[in-house]
Amino acid sequence: MSAERFLSVLQSEGPLCDDCVHRPAGLTRRQSANQLGRRLQATGAIARGRGTCPRCLRSKTVNCLAVGAEAVGRPPNAMSPGMRTRDDRQWPVDAARFEACVREFIDGSGTSNGRKPDCRYASFDYCFNYFQSFRDTGKTSRLSNPENIQASCLQLGFYLASWGMLRGSSHLLQRSARHLIPVIELIAASDADFWEIDANRYDGSAIRRLVGMGTEVGRAIGSSSDTLVTKVMLGVFGCVPAFDRNFKLGFEVSAFGAKALNRIADFYEDHAEQIDACHIPTVDFVTGSPTGRMYTRAKVIDMAFFMHGAT
């Protein structure tokens, strides 16, 4: 019944993005429209591709009736200008390579010990667990309170140091952890729904907010470095991959911004089932055991292309 209604909406109203189609189709969540749309695409009933939604005028994944369907005012198989189908998209890894890279990150190989509790990669887990624990209780504003500000700066600071952000010519090398107070204040003031953004929610609005947060983090920390800014956003929110040298090489992007985030949205759409199946728990600092908190989709994508770019 949901599929019939979904198709009926597209037939009567023409191409629509997931955000604009889910309510008319009787679906309660945008993600439900995304999942149903992908299933209908697999059957050949609709085409899905990146383009401008005629209703909200935003750059998103747009659903359009496929061959043999009578879309009002549009010929069969017509698509919005600029839409890219899955067939147009090529990726630097296949499913097997993606899985191998994630496993290599977690388990280690060669000179890397992987994500063992006392090794470098686990520094992300401890930072992420700290900030997300405030989110879990709805008390993120307290991150910058006098009783928490030092711990907040130290958690973020050690994670950044562990991931190379205090080496060489980095301006942070000449700073103490107190330099991070403006960043913590920015994090503490962020809207609750910003903490919900992950790779499965990269629509036009979310992408603009992510780019905006990147600009604000850069101002607060005193650097416009893609690597530093996105490592902060990854370690705290888990909302974007870290755009360091390895990730950029592996994912074949040159800079953090809307273009790269749209590319991540496309990659997630094409590999949603595999990425969603990566249930990787963070490591607890005290016990070294797995927690009930899972890595975000953006973190999974980060790990895979960090390892791919390192080879």
N, C-alpha and C positions, 0 to 999 in steps of 0.2 A: 504493500500500500504506500509506504514512504517513497519508494522508487517511482511509482506511478505519479504521485503528486509532484515529486521533484521534476520529472520530465514535463508534466503539465504546466508547471510554472515557467519553465524555459520555453515551452511552446507558445504560451500566451504573452510573455514579457520579453523574450529574447535573452541573449547572454547575460549572465549575472555571476558575480563573485560569490564565494562561500558565505561571506558576511551578509550579503543582500538576498541570498536565496533561502537561507535556512529557516527563517520565520515564515515566509509564504508557503514553504514546503511542509510546515508543521513540525519542524525539528527544533529541539530545545537548545541546542548548542551549535556553534559554528563548526566545531570539530566533527560533529555528526554529519554535517554537510560535506566536509572534507572527505570523510571516510566513505560516505555513500557516493559522492562524486567519483572517487577513485575506483570504486567497484563498478559503477556504470561505465566509466571510461574503459575498464578492462573488458567489458562486454561489447564495446563498440557503439553503445547507445549515445554517448556524448563525447565531445572533445574537450580537453582541459589544457590551458596554456597561460603563460604570463601575458598580461595585457591590461588595458584600461577598462575597468568595469563601467558600462554605460550609465548605471544608476548612481553610484557614489563617486565616479570619476577618479578612482584611485588605482594605482598600479598594483594588481593582485593576480592571483590565479583565477581565471574566468572560465565558467562552464558554458558550453555551447552545444546545441543539438547537433548530432553527427549526420552522416549521409542517410537520406530517406526520411528525415524528420522535418516537418513543416514549421520552421520558426517564422513567426509573424514578421513580415517585411524583410525577410532575409532568405536568400537561396539556400537549398540544402548544402550542408558542409561548410557554410560560410563562417568565418571566424573574425573576431575583432581585429582591427589593424594592430600589428605589433605583437600579436599573440605567438608564443613559442610552444610547440607541442613537445611531448617527451621525445619523440623521434628526432627532434632538432638538437636535443641536449646530449652532450658527450661529457663523460667524467673521467678523471685521471685514475680512478680505481674501479674495479668491479666488486661484486658482493663478497667474493672470497678474499680479495686483498683487503677490503675494509675490515672484515672480521679478524684477519690475521694481524693487522696493525693494532686494533684494539687489544687483542690478546697479548701482543708483544709489549704494549705499554703497561698492562697490568702485571704480567708474569715476568717481564724482563728478558733480555737476551744480550749476548755479547758483553759489552762493558756496563750495561744497565741492569740494576737489580729490580727494576720494575717498581710497582707500588707497594713495597713492603713497609710496615709501620714505621721503621726508623730510617727510611730512605727518602730521597729528595721529592719524588713524585707525591708522596703522602702529605707533603706540606700543603698542597691544595686542600686535601680532605679536612685538615685541622682548621684552616682558615674558613673554609666553606661551612663546616659544622658550627663554628662559633657564630658567624653572622646569621646563618639560617635558624639557629636556636632562638634568636630574638624574633625572627619572623614567625616561627611556629607558635609563639606565645602572643603575637600581636603587639610586641613591645619594641619594635625597631627604633622608635624615637629615643629609647634609653641607651642606645649605643654611644651617644655623645654625652650622656650624663657624667657628672664629675666622678661617680663611683665606677664608671665603665670606660671612660675615654682612654686611659692609659692601656688597659688590656686590649681595647679595640685597635689602637695604633700599633701595639706590639704584635698582635695577631696578623694584621695586614702587612706590617713591616717585615716580619720574618718570612712570610710566604713570598713576598716580592724579592727579598734577598736570596732565598733558596732557589728562586727561578731566575736569578741572574740580573735583577734590576738594580743592584747596588754595586755593580762591577765597572771596571774601566772608566769611561768618561761620563757615566751617569751622574747627573746633578744630585741624585739621592745619596751618593757615596759621601758627600760632604754635609749631609743632614742627619739629624737625630730622628727618632720615631715621632717626636712632637711635631715635626713638619707635616705629618699626615692628619693633623686635627681637622683642617678644612675639608679634607676628603671624607673623614668620618662624619662630620656635620652634614655634608651633602648626602651621604648614604642614609643617615638617620632621618633626614627630612624627605626622603623619596616616598612617593605615593605607594600605598599597599599593593595596588594592581601592577605596578612596575615589577615587583618581585615575582609576578606570575608569568612574565614573558620568557618564552623558550622558543626553540627553533620551529616548533609546530604552530607557533602563533605569529610568525613573521608576516603580517599583512602590512599595508602601507602605513597605518598609524603606528604600529609597534616599531617599524623600522625607523620612522622619524624620531620616535622617542629614544631609541637606542643611540642613534647618531647624536641627538641632543645631549644625552647623558654622557657620551664620550667627550663631547666638547666641554661640558661642565667639569668632568673629572680632570681633564687636561688643565683647565684653569686652576682648579683647586690644588692640584699637585705641582703645578708650575712646569708642565711639559706637554707637548703635543705629540709625543711619540706614540704611534699606533700600538706598539708592543706593550708599553707601560700602561697606557689607558685601558686597553682591552684585558690585560692581565688583572687589573683591579676589578673590572666588571665581571670577569669570569670567577675570580676567587670569592667575590662577595655574593653576586646574584646568580652566577652560573648561566647568564643569559646570552653570552656570545663566546665563540672561540677566542683564544688569545692570538692576535694577529702578529705573531713573531716570525722570524725568518723561516723556520721549518714549515709552519702552517701555510704561509703565503706561497712557498715553493710547492708544497704538496697539493694545495687546493687551487693553485694557479690563479691567484689574485695578487694585486699589487698594493692595495691599501684598504684600510677599514673605512666603510662608507655604505651608502645605500645600494650601490651597484653590487658590492660583495655580499651584502646581507640578502639581497634578492637572489643571488646565486646560491646562497646557503638554503634559502627557502625552497628553491627549485630542487636542490639536492635532497633535502628532507622529503619533499613530496614524492620524489622518485624512489626513495629508499625508506619510507616511513615504517614499513613493517619490520625491517631489519633493525632500524635504530630504536624503535619502540620496544623491541625484544631484548635490548641490552639493559638488563636490570643489574646495575653494578652498585653495590652499597659502598658508602664511604667507610673509612676506618676510624674507629674511636681512639682518641689520643691516650686515654688512661689504660685501656685494656688491650689495644691493638687488634681488637676484634671488629667484625663488620657491624655497622649500625643499621637502623631501619630507614636511614635517609639514602636516597638513590642519586646517582649522578644525573644531571640534566641531559637532555638531548644535545644541547649545544656543547656540553663537555665531552660527550661521546664523539661527536664530530671533530672536536678539537683534538682529542687523543689520536684518532685514526689518521688525520692529515698531518699532525705533528710527527708521527712516526713515518708516514709515507714521505714527507719532505726531508726527513733526516737520512734517507737512504740514497 
